[in-house]
Amino acid sequence: MKRLTFSHILKNILVLIILLTPLYVFHLNSVVVDYFSQKNNPETLDYKQQPVTIVNMLLLTEDQSFFKHPGVDFKEIARVVRDYLLHDKPLRGASTLTQQIVKNALLTRERQLSRKIKEIIMALLLEASFDKGFILNYYMNTVYLGQNGKHAIHGFINGAQFYFNKKVENLSLEEMATLVALVKGPSYYHPIKHPQRLAERRQLVLRLYHKYEKIVK
């Protein structure tokens, strides 16, 4: 019986990976399409009903390249790695809104490379199957904005009602900026426990909104 060398074993493993990868991607695509094809919660707005102001605040703060990337902002990832390696800057998040949707809806929050790779693949698949308007609208209707006791507050329409007792389209600029500020971390920027943090984040959102050209007209 011929003894297998390490190179032969490695070659067989690589062939197996090549053969199984399309099946794995096909499986992930089925999971993504099945999940996001379901009917939305009735307490949501259509994309065209979302106030343009809050859409721009969100994009300018969280994902300025949203309409340009395929679900993953590879340029931003490269910048983060470059700054970390060459300029000794701390690692910062480079996740797109699409990646955040996938992570929150379909994955766990464990910090593992395998989960991150899965997140990237599923984000690309989500953008391949659904248009940008659907994805952005889904994010705006489902993003976590805080707690009311045991009840989680999801989406800007519910956030506007909970924090300001208003419809989202009737919010002031500062109120819209407050909701967008909470996207970064409702606990960290808790309005009662950490009002100063929230105020600083809100001012950042407003500065970006007033400084840069609007992404959505």
Disulfide bonds with the S-S distance in Angstrom:
none
